[in-house]
Amino acid sequence: MSVLKEILLLKRDLGGVIILFVMPLVLVITVTLIQDSTFKQTSNAKIPILLVDNDKGKVSESVNENLKKSNAFEIVTLFSGKPITDEEAKQAVFKGKYQLAIVIPEHLSSDLQAKIDQNVNKIMSSLGISDSLAKKPEKKITQKEVKLYFDPAVQLGFKNGVMSSIDKMISQIETQSIYSAFEEQIGESDFDFEQKSFINFKEIVPTIGNKEIKPNSVQHNVPAWTLFAMFFIVIPLSINIVKEKSQGTFVRLRTNPVRSWVVIAGKTITYLMICMIQFYMMLAVAIFLFPHLGLPALSLNFSVILMSIVALFCGFAAIGYGILVGTIAKTQEQSAPFGSTSVIILAAIGGVWVPVFAMPRIMQIVRS
């Protein structure tokens, strides 16, 4: 009868019940669609970047080729059929039209080769193998700068990745030039230096059944936002408890020969059913509806029974929190705003929006 009482209370507000089921679905679908666009942009789409080539030499050609081979960038070198200038690239990036511009200075290739030749000549001369220093006066070569203009909104990880890639490209060119200079000084054209990198990096990715696990927008969003939506049961539950207190219903219940745990159990069972229905509805939408919206279907790599157990205890946690808020609050104006705001705050601390490792140290301590 306690359960039936709670069901009758919910039936009197069918609009609220419908919102309880519809709004979480709208939330999950909307967030997943937005995130799917972001995932596709970062994984498939090429980022247009500006390349100002003032060098016209070996280094600039190698940088251009390697950037194209990466399949992550679309190289733009012309504006209206004319080569881009340093100032044009700078203004285009700082106005937000492009995320990155690379400016290669003049004579970079020739000065790099000249500097390498000087260093090799010094080494060979000190070994008594060459007297080239005596024949050629040493030319003073100034240090070169490859300018990188970044959009201020670009993330630090993207900046570091681009700078590391360009530095690696130029280092490879420099290494090859050093080997070539030594070969020329030694005079052995058939002398073959091994120029491949001795140390390589191999990425080990998690697998299930010899199949790589690749995250997508659905796997990323559905579990987190499903849990987040389940906790919004706090609002109607706390409001119901406050209503019972303000209307005198709770006093009448206490005068009946019924223990308190029976009343609480009635609320718990009723709202737990709602939580589980929400959970299964979101799973069904993610599995069957998402493919029709152009999204990947949710892949259930684990037992549905085990997931249901987790959802069950999450439902218990949400209901327990709702009962706590309803017990403490004196009015509906207290319970509704506090319940909704606190759920959002706890979701943020839990890592639904921002990964825990990206949080400030103090927030990580609060979370733990």
ROTOR-241313 format. One record per residue (C-alpha): residue number from 1; residue in three letters; z, x, y. Coordinates in pm, whole numbers. Last residue first. Example, Ala and Ser with C-alpha at 12.3 -4.5 7.8 and 13.67 -1.06 7.14 Angstrom:
2
{kevex 2	doro Ser	z 714	x 1367	y -106}
{kevex 1	doro Ala	z 780	x 1230	y -450}
REM end
This chain:
368
{kevex 368	doro Ser	z -328	x 3890	y 1157}
{kevex 367	doro Arg	z -506	x 3680	y 1418}
{kevex 366	doro Val	z -269	x 3785	y 1697}
{kevex 365	doro Ile	z -314	x 4152	y 1601}
{kevex 364	doro Gln	z -692	x 4112	y 1603}
{kevex 363	doro Met	z -664	x 3945	y 1942}
{kevex 362	doro Ile	z -467	x 4244	y 2080}
{kevex 361	doro Arg	z -724	x 4488	y 1944}
{kevex 360	doro Pro	z -1010	x 4320	y 2126}
{kevex 359	doro Met	z -1245	x 4119	y 1901}
{kevex 358	doro Ala	z -1567	x 4267	y 1762}
{kevex 357	doro Phe	z -1411	x 4338	y 1418}
{kevex 356	doro Val	z -1305	x 3971	y 1393}
{kevex 355	doro Pro	z -1660	x 3845	y 1432}
{kevex 354	doro Val	z -1699	x 3607	y 1730}
{kevex 353	doro Trp	z -1770	x 3235	y 1694}
{kevex 352	doro Val	z -1599	x 3130	y 1370}
{kevex 351	doro Gly	z -1369	x 3435	y 1371}
{kevex 350	doro Gly	z -1026	x 3280	y 1310}
{kevex 349	doro Ile	z -922	x 3337	y 1672}
{kevex 348	doro Ala	z -1216	x 3124	y 1787}
{kevex 347	doro Ala	z -1136	x 2852	y 1533}
{kevex 346	doro Leu	z -770	x 2858	y 1643}
{kevex 345	doro Ile	z -873	x 2809	y 2006}
{kevex 344	doro Ile	z -1113	x 2525	y 1920}
{kevex 343	doro Val	z -847	x 2351	y 1709}
{kevex 342	doro Ser	z -593	x 2395	y 1990}
{kevex 341	doro Thr	z -825	x 2229	y 2239}
{kevex 340	doro Ser	z -893	x 1926	y 2017}
{kevex 339	doro Gly	z -528	x 1868	y 1923}
{kevex 338	doro Phe	z -390	x 1931	y 2273}
{kevex 337	doro Pro	z -640	x 1698	y 2437}
{kevex 336	doro Ala	z -581	x 1418	y 2181}
{kevex 335	doro Ser	z -201	x 1451	y 2132}
{kevex 334	doro Gln	z -82	x 1456	y 2492}
{kevex 333	doro Glu	z -288	x 1168	y 2631}
{kevex 332	doro Gln	z -204	x 977	y 2312}
{kevex 331	doro Thr	z 163	x 991	y 2412}
{kevex 330	doro Lys	z 487	x 1149	y 2292}
{kevex 329	doro Ala	z 338	x 1443	y 2100}
{kevex 328	doro Ile	z 565	x 1630	y 1854}
{kevex 327	doro Thr	z 509	x 1410	y 1548}
{kevex 326	doro Gly	z 137	x 1362	y 1613}
{kevex 325	doro Val	z 83	x 1737	y 1652}
{kevex 324	doro Leu	z 270	x 1812	y 1328}
{kevex 323	doro Ile	z 92	x 1533	y 1139}
{kevex 322	doro Gly	z -244	x 1673	y 1256}
{kevex 321	doro Tyr	z -146	x 2025	y 1148}
{kevex 320	doro Gly	z -52	x 1901	y 802}
{kevex 319	doro Ile	z -380	x 1710	y 784}
{kevex 318	doro Ala	z -582	x 2021	y 871}
{kevex 317	doro Ala	z -393	x 2235	y 619}
{kevex 316	doro Phe	z -431	x 1975	y 344}
{kevex 315	doro Gly	z -803	x 1957	y 420}
{kevex 314	doro Cys	z -826	x 2335	y 394}
{kevex 313	doro Phe	z -652	x 2298	y 57}
{kevex 312	doro Leu	z -918	x 2055	y -62}
{kevex 311	doro Ala	z -1204	x 2261	y 83}
{kevex 310	doro Val	z -1090	x 2563	y -121}
{kevex 309	doro Ile	z -1065	x 2348	y -434}
{kevex 308	doro Ser	z -1409	x 2202	y -361}
{kevex 307	doro Met	z -1556	x 2551	y -333}
{kevex 306	doro Leu	z -1412	x 2633	y -675}
{kevex 305	doro Ile	z -1564	x 2317	y -821}
{kevex 304	doro Val	z -1899	x 2386	y -654}
{kevex 303	doro Ser	z -1909	x 2716	y -843}
{kevex 302	doro Phe	z -2055	x 3007	y -652}
{kevex 301	doro Asn	z -2401	x 3118	y -540}
{kevex 300	doro Leu	z -2465	x 2784	y -373}
{kevex 299	doro Ser	z -2771	x 2857	y -162}
{kevex 298	doro Leu	z -2798	x 2634	y 144}
{kevex 297	doro Ala	z -3162	x 2545	y 201}
{kevex 296	doro Pro	z -3364	x 2751	y 448}
{kevex 295	doro Leu	z -3444	x 2573	y 774}
{kevex 294	doro Gly	z -3776	x 2410	y 870}
{kevex 293	doro Leu	z -3616	x 2070	y 932}
{kevex 292	doro His	z -3730	x 1935	y 593}
{kevex 291	doro Pro	z -3564	x 2236	y 423}
{kevex 290	doro Phe	z -3237	x 2146	y 606}
{kevex 289	doro Leu	z -3214	x 1793	y 464}
{kevex 288	doro Phe	z -3148	x 1858	y 93}
{kevex 287	doro Ile	z -2910	x 2156	y 64}
{kevex 286	doro Ala	z -2751	x 2173	y 409}
{kevex 285	doro Val	z -2732	x 1793	y 437}
{kevex 284	doro Ala	z -2573	x 1765	y 92}
{kevex 283	doro Leu	z -2320	x 2039	y 171}
{kevex 282	doro Met	z -2235	x 1868	y 499}
{kevex 281	doro Met	z -2187	x 1534	y 325}
{kevex 280	doro Tyr	z -1971	x 1697	y 58}
{kevex 279	doro Phe	z -1733	x 1844	y 316}
{kevex 278	doro Gln	z -1715	x 1531	y 529}
{kevex 277	doro Ile	z -1636	x 1324	y 219}
{kevex 276	doro Met	z -1365	x 1578	y 135}
{kevex 275	doro Cys	z -1210	x 1550	y 480}
{kevex 274	doro Ile	z -1223	x 1169	y 476}
{kevex 273	doro Met	z -1052	x 1159	y 136}
{kevex 272	doro Leu	z -786	x 1393	y 272}
{kevex 271	doro Tyr	z -738	x 1150	y 560}
{kevex 270	doro Thr	z -643	x 869	y 325}
{kevex 269	doro Ile	z -437	x 1081	y 85}
{kevex 268	doro Thr	z -236	x 1246	y 363}
{kevex 267	doro Lys	z -169	x 926	y 556}
{kevex 266	doro Gly	z -39	x 749	y 247}
{kevex 265	doro Ala	z 158	x 1059	y 143}
{kevex 264	doro Ile	z 334	x 1061	y 481}
{kevex 263	doro Val	z 445	x 700	y 433}
{kevex 262	doro Val	z 554	x 772	y 74}
{kevex 261	doro Trp	z 734	x 1089	y 188}
{kevex 260	doro Ser	z 948	x 881	y 423}
{kevex 259	doro Arg	z 1097	x 674	y 140}
{kevex 258	doro Val	z 1037	x 303	y 129}
{kevex 257	doro Pro	z 1303	x 32	y 139}
{kevex 256	doro Asn	z 1165	x -98	y 470}
{kevex 255	doro Thr	z 1356	x -27	y 793}
{kevex 254	doro Arg	z 1164	x 299	y 833}
{kevex 253	doro Leu	z 833	x 113	y 836}
{kevex 252	doro Arg	z 957	x -115	y 1115}
{kevex 251	doro Val	z 1053	x 188	y 1325}
{kevex 250	doro Phe	z 709	x 341	y 1268}
{kevex 249	doro Thr	z 536	x 24	y 1381}
{kevex 248	doro Gly	z 721	x 24	y 1714}
{kevex 247	doro Gln	z 404	x 26	y 1923}
{kevex 246	doro Ser	z 471	x 371	y 2077}
{kevex 245	doro Lys	z 567	x 538	y 1749}
{kevex 244	doro Glu	z 284	x 387	y 1546}
{kevex 243	doro Lys	z 39	x 471	y 1822}
{kevex 242	doro Val	z 157	x 836	y 1827}
{kevex 241	doro Ile	z 100	x 860	y 1451}
{kevex 240	doro Asn	z -247	x 712	y 1485}
{kevex 239	doro Ile	z -334	x 952	y 1770}
{kevex 238	doro Ser	z -223	x 1250	y 1557}
{kevex 237	doro Leu	z -451	x 1142	y 1272}
{kevex 236	doro Pro	z -746	x 1061	y 1497}
{kevex 235	doro Ile	z -731	x 1407	y 1663}
{kevex 234	doro Val	z -626	x 1631	y 1372}
{kevex 233	doro Ile	z -929	x 1521	y 1169}
{kevex 232	doro Phe	z -1102	x 1773	y 1395}
{kevex 231	doro Phe	z -998	x 2031	y 1138}
{kevex 230	doro Met	z -1280	x 1926	y 906}
{kevex 229	doro Ala	z -1534	x 2016	y 1175}
{kevex 228	doro Phe	z -1421	x 2380	y 1189}
{kevex 227	doro Leu	z -1429	x 2408	y 809}
{kevex 226	doro Thr	z -1785	x 2277	y 805}
{kevex 225	doro Trp	z -1868	x 2502	y 1101}
{kevex 224	doro Ala	z -1773	x 2815	y 909}
{kevex 223	doro Pro	z -1934	x 2724	y 577}
{kevex 222	doro Val	z -2258	x 2595	y 736}
{kevex 221	doro Asn	z -2315	x 2874	y 988}
{kevex 220	doro His	z -2395	x 3206	y 821}
{kevex 219	doro Gln	z -2538	x 3074	y 495}
{kevex 218	doro Val	z -2761	x 2844	y 700}
{kevex 217	doro Ser	z -2864	x 3105	y 962}
{kevex 216	doro Asn	z -2962	x 3361	y 704}
{kevex 215	doro Pro	z -2790	x 3646	y 526}
{kevex 214	doro Lys	z -2986	x 3844	y 266}
{kevex 213	doro Ile	z -2818	x 3904	y -69}
{kevex 212	doro Glu	z -3049	x 4121	y -273}
{kevex 211	doro Lys	z -3133	x 4004	y -624}
{kevex 210	doro Asn	z -3040	x 4211	y -928}
{kevex 209	doro Gly	z -2826	x 3921	y -1056}
{kevex 208	doro Ile	z -2627	x 3904	y -732}
{kevex 207	doro Thr	z -2679	x 4197	y -499}
{kevex 206	doro Pro	z -2495	x 4370	y -217}
{kevex 205	doro Val	z -2702	x 4624	y -20}
{kevex 204	doro Ile	z -2702	x 5001	y -62}
{kevex 203	doro Glu	z -2893	x 5170	y 221}
{kevex 202	doro Lys	z -3025	x 5516	y 142}
{kevex 201	doro Phe	z -3021	x 5791	y 401}
{kevex 200	doro Asn	z -3212	x 6115	y 360}
{kevex 199	doro Ile	z -3106	x 6479	y 393}
{kevex 198	doro Phe	z -3365	x 6753	y 334}
{kevex 197	doro Ser	z -3605	x 6611	y 589}
{kevex 196	doro Lys	z -3962	x 6712	y 518}
{kevex 195	doro Gln	z -4095	x 7025	y 683}
{kevex 194	doro Glu	z -4115	x 7257	y 381}
{kevex 193	doro Phe	z -4278	x 7567	y 527}
{kevex 192	doro Asp	z -4610	x 7664	y 369}
{kevex 191	doro Phe	z -4742	x 8014	y 434}
{kevex 190	doro Asp	z -5118	x 7987	y 391}
{kevex 189	doro Ser	z -5184	x 8079	y 755}
{kevex 188	doro Glu	z -4967	x 8385	y 726}
{kevex 187	doro Gly	z -4978	x 8566	y 1060}
{kevex 186	doro Ile	z -4603	x 8591	y 1095}
{kevex 185	doro Gln	z -4628	x 8490	y 1460}
{kevex 184	doro Glu	z -4852	x 8190	y 1387}
{kevex 183	doro Glu	z -4634	x 8072	y 1099}
{kevex 182	doro Phe	z -4328	x 8107	y 1319}
{kevex 181	doro Ala	z -4491	x 7893	y 1591}
{kevex 180	doro Ser	z -4591	x 7627	y 1336}
{kevex 179	doro Tyr	z -4236	x 7604	y 1205}
{kevex 178	doro Ile	z -4102	x 7567	y 1558}
{kevex 177	doro Ser	z -4361	x 7300	y 1641}
{kevex 176	doro Gln	z -4264	x 7100	y 1333}
{kevex 175	doro Thr	z -3899	x 7111	y 1436}
{kevex 174	doro Glu	z -3980	x 7005	y 1793}
{kevex 173	doro Ile	z -4188	x 6712	y 1671}
{kevex 172	doro Gln	z -3906	x 6602	y 1439}
{kevex 171	doro Ser	z -3655	x 6633	y 1723}
{kevex 170	doro Ile	z -3878	x 6421	y 1947}
{kevex 169	doro Met	z -3888	x 6139	y 1692}
{kevex 168	doro Lys	z -3512	x 6161	y 1622}
{kevex 167	doro Asp	z -3429	x 6140	y 1993}
{kevex 166	doro Ile	z -3655	x 5836	y 2022}
{kevex 165	doro Ser	z -3479	x 5663	y 1732}
{kevex 164	doro Ser	z -3128	x 5746	y 1858}
{kevex 163	doro Met	z -3208	x 5617	y 2206}
{kevex 162	doro Val	z -3348	x 5293	y 2062}
{kevex 161	doro Gly	z -3049	x 5235	y 1834}
{kevex 160	doro Asn	z -2794	x 5316	y 2104}
{kevex 159	doro Lys	z -2952	x 5070	y 2344}
{kevex 158	doro Phe	z -2975	x 4794	y 2081}
{kevex 157	doro Gly	z -2609	x 4844	y 1987}
{kevex 156	doro Leu	z -2505	x 4828	y 2354}
{kevex 155	doro Gln	z -2650	x 4480	y 2396}
{kevex 154	doro Val	z -2926	x 4414	y 2648}
{kevex 153	doro Ala	z -2820	x 4203	y 2949}
{kevex 152	doro Pro	z -2865	x 4496	y 3192}
{kevex 151	doro Asp	z -3234	x 4519	y 3087}
{kevex 150	doro Phe	z -3283	x 4879	y 2988}
{kevex 149	doro Tyr	z -3487	x 5153	y 3157}
{kevex 148	doro Leu	z -3517	x 5467	y 2947}
{kevex 147	doro Lys	z -3632	x 5788	y 3114}
{kevex 146	doro Val	z -3736	x 6084	y 2899}
{kevex 145	doro Glu	z -3601	x 6384	y 3087}
{kevex 144	doro Lys	z -3739	x 6737	y 3073}
{kevex 143	doro Gln	z -3549	x 7061	y 3120}
{kevex 142	doro Thr	z -3715	x 7316	y 3341}
{kevex 141	doro Ile	z -3939	x 7592	y 3206}
{kevex 140	doro Lys	z -3936	x 7938	y 3363}
{kevex 139	doro Lys	z -4239	x 8129	y 3241}
{kevex 138	doro Glu	z -4174	x 8457	y 3061}
{kevex 137	doro Pro	z -4420	x 8731	y 3149}
{kevex 136	doro Lys	z -4663	x 8786	y 2862}
{kevex 135	doro Lys	z -4746	x 9131	y 2721}
{kevex 134	doro Ala	z -4397	x 9270	y 2685}
{kevex 133	doro Leu	z -4267	x 8948	y 2542}
{kevex 132	doro Ser	z -4548	x 8947	y 2285}
{kevex 131	doro Asp	z -4421	x 9263	y 2123}
{kevex 130	doro Ser	z -4386	x 9118	y 1778}
{kevex 129	doro Ile	z -4225	x 9222	y 1450}
{kevex 128	doro Gly	z -3947	x 9439	y 1584}
{kevex 127	doro Leu	z -3679	x 9194	y 1470}
{kevex 126	doro Ser	z -3570	x 9138	y 1829}
{kevex 125	doro Ser	z -3934	x 9073	y 1915}
{kevex 124	doro Met	z -3964	x 8807	y 1646}
{kevex 123	doro Ile	z -3656	x 8625	y 1778}
{kevex 122	doro Lys	z -3765	x 8650	y 2140}
{kevex 121	doro Asn	z -4118	x 8539	y 2055}
{kevex 120	doro Val	z -3979	x 8238	y 1869}
{kevex 119	doro Asn	z -3773	x 8135	y 2174}
{kevex 118	doro Gln	z -4069	x 8178	y 2410}
{kevex 117	doro Asp	z -4304	x 7990	y 2179}
{kevex 116	doro Ile	z -4056	x 7702	y 2155}
{kevex 115	doro Lys	z -4033	x 7681	y 2534}
{kevex 114	doro Ala	z -4413	x 7684	y 2566}
{kevex 113	doro Gln	z -4447	x 7409	y 2304}
{kevex 112	doro Leu	z -4195	x 7190	y 2486}
{kevex 111	doro Asp	z -4368	x 7265	y 2818}
{kevex 110	doro Ser	z -4705	x 7157	y 2676}
{kevex 109	doro Ser	z -4572	x 6838	y 2516}
{kevex 108	doro Leu	z -4359	x 6728	y 2814}
{kevex 107	doro His	z -4628	x 6812	y 3071}
{kevex 106	doro Glu	z -4553	x 6495	y 3270}
{kevex 105	doro Pro	z -4252	x 6281	y 3185}
{kevex 104	doro Ile	z -4238	x 6003	y 2922}
{kevex 103	doro Val	z -4111	x 5675	y 3070}
{kevex 102	doro Ile	z -3980	x 5422	y 2817}
{kevex 101	doro Ala	z -3925	x 5064	y 2936}
{kevex 100	doro Leu	z -3693	x 4813	y 2771}
{kevex 99	doro Gln	z -3592	x 4447	y 2776}
{kevex 98	doro Tyr	z -3893	x 4314	y 2962}
{kevex 97	doro Lys	z -3931	x 4041	y 3226}
{kevex 96	doro Gly	z -3561	x 4065	y 3324}
{kevex 95	doro Lys	z -3614	x 4164	y 3687}
{kevex 94	doro Phe	z -3466	x 4507	y 3610}
{kevex 93	doro Val	z -3726	x 4558	y 3338}
{kevex 92	doro Ala	z -4032	x 4470	y 3548}
{kevex 91	doro Gln	z -3899	x 4668	y 3848}
{kevex 90	doro Lys	z -3852	x 4988	y 3645}
{kevex 89	doro Ala	z -4188	x 4956	y 3473}
{kevex 88	doro Glu	z -4366	x 4910	y 3806}
{kevex 87	doro Glu	z -4182	x 5210	y 3954}
{kevex 86	doro Asp	z -4278	x 5441	y 3667}
{kevex 85	doro Thr	z -4641	x 5334	y 3678}
{kevex 84	doro Ile	z -4818	x 5121	y 3420}
{kevex 83	doro Pro	z -5174	x 5217	y 3336}
{kevex 82	doro Lys	z -5432	x 4968	y 3472}
{kevex 81	doro Gly	z -5598	x 4678	y 3289}
{kevex 80	doro Ser	z -5395	x 4412	y 3469}
{kevex 79	doro Phe	z -5073	x 4591	y 3368}
{kevex 78	doro Leu	z -5126	x 4839	y 3086}
{kevex 77	doro Thr	z -4905	x 5030	y 2840}
{kevex 76	doro Val	z -4733	x 4748	y 2650}
{kevex 75	doro Ile	z -4609	x 4840	y 2301}
{kevex 74	doro Glu	z -4494	x 4550	y 2082}
{kevex 73	doro Phe	z -4179	x 4660	y 1905}
{kevex 72	doro Ala	z -4004	x 4600	y 1572}
{kevex 71	doro Asn	z -4291	x 4687	y 1339}
{kevex 70	doro Ser	z -4144	x 5042	y 1314}
{kevex 69	doro Lys	z -4496	x 5181	y 1273}
{kevex 68	doro Lys	z -4581	x 5090	y 1634}
{kevex 67	doro Leu	z -4281	x 5280	y 1769}
{kevex 66	doro Asn	z -4371	x 5576	y 1549}
{kevex 65	doro Glu	z -4729	x 5586	y 1679}
{kevex 64	doro Asn	z -4627	x 5568	y 2046}
{kevex 63	doro Val	z -4360	x 5835	y 2008}
{kevex 62	doro Ser	z -4606	x 6062	y 1824}
{kevex 61	doro Glu	z -4873	x 6018	y 2090}
{kevex 60	doro Ser	z -4620	x 6084	y 2365}
{kevex 59	doro Val	z -4508	x 6407	y 2198}
{kevex 58	doro Lys	z -4859	x 6537	y 2128}
{kevex 57	doro Gly	z -4989	x 6491	y 2479}
{kevex 56	doro Lys	z -5086	x 6242	y 2745}
{kevex 55	doro Asp	z -4760	x 6328	y 2926}
{kevex 54	doro Asn	z -4731	x 6061	y 3194}
{kevex 53	doro Asp	z -4721	x 5787	y 2930}
{kevex 52	doro Val	z -4534	x 5485	y 3064}
{kevex 51	doro Leu	z -4443	x 5266	y 2765}
{kevex 50	doro Leu	z -4319	x 4913	y 2831}
{kevex 49	doro Ile	z -4148	x 4714	y 2557}
{kevex 48	doro Pro	z -4233	x 4381	y 2392}
{kevex 47	doro Ile	z -3984	x 4297	y 2112}
{kevex 46	doro Lys	z -4156	x 4199	y 1789}
{kevex 45	doro Ala	z -4054	x 3880	y 1613}
{kevex 44	doro Asn	z -3944	x 3890	y 1249}
{kevex 43	doro Ser	z -3578	x 3987	y 1205}
{kevex 42	doro Thr	z -3414	x 3954	y 1546}
{kevex 41	doro Gln	z -3623	x 3660	y 1661}
{kevex 40	doro Lys	z -3596	x 3485	y 1325}
{kevex 39	doro Phe	z -3216	x 3514	y 1324}
{kevex 38	doro Thr	z -3198	x 3381	y 1681}
{kevex 37	doro Ser	z -3417	x 3081	y 1597}
{kevex 36	doro Asp	z -3200	x 3014	y 1292}
{kevex 35	doro Gln	z -2890	x 3031	y 1511}
{kevex 34	doro Ile	z -3014	x 2746	y 1729}
{kevex 33	doro Leu	z -3110	x 2534	y 1428}
{kevex 32	doro Thr	z -2776	x 2613	y 1261}
{kevex 31	doro Val	z -2578	x 2514	y 1572}
{kevex 30	doro Thr	z -2760	x 2183	y 1602}
{kevex 29	doro Ile	z -2743	x 2091	y 1231}
{kevex 28	doro Val	z -2374	x 2180	y 1198}
{kevex 27	doro Leu	z -2272	x 1992	y 1514}
{kevex 26	doro Val	z -2482	x 1684	y 1434}
{kevex 25	doro Leu	z -2322	x 1671	y 1088}
{kevex 24	doro Pro	z -1973	x 1712	y 1238}
{kevex 23	doro Met	z -2055	x 1431	y 1487}
{kevex 22	doro Val	z -2174	x 1184	y 1225}
{kevex 21	doro Phe	z -1874	x 1169	y 992}
{kevex 20	doro Leu	z -1580	x 1136	y 1233}
{kevex 19	doro Ile	z -1806	x 951	y 1477}
{kevex 18	doro Ile	z -1857	x 682	y 1214}
{kevex 17	doro Val	z -1481	x 650	y 1171}
{kevex 16	doro Gly	z -1428	x 621	y 1546}
{kevex 15	doro Gly	z -1691	x 350	y 1572}
{kevex 14	doro Leu	z -1536	x 168	y 1278}
{kevex 13	doro Asp	z -1206	x 135	y 1462}
{kevex 12	doro Arg	z -1032	x -154	y 1289}
{kevex 11	doro Lys	z -1145	x -10	y 957}
{kevex 10	doro Leu	z -937	x 304	y 1026}
{kevex 9	doro Leu	z -616	x 101	y 1060}
{kevex 8	doro Leu	z -703	x -89	y 744}
{kevex 7	doro Ile	z -752	x 241	y 558}
{kevex 6	doro Glu	z -412	x 363	y 676}
{kevex 5	doro Lys	z -243	x 43	y 553}
{kevex 4	doro Leu	z -430	x 68	y 221}
{kevex 3	doro Val	z -287	x 416	y 169}
{kevex 2	doro Ser	z 67	x 290	y 231}
{kevex 1	doro Met	z 0	x 0	y 0}
REM end
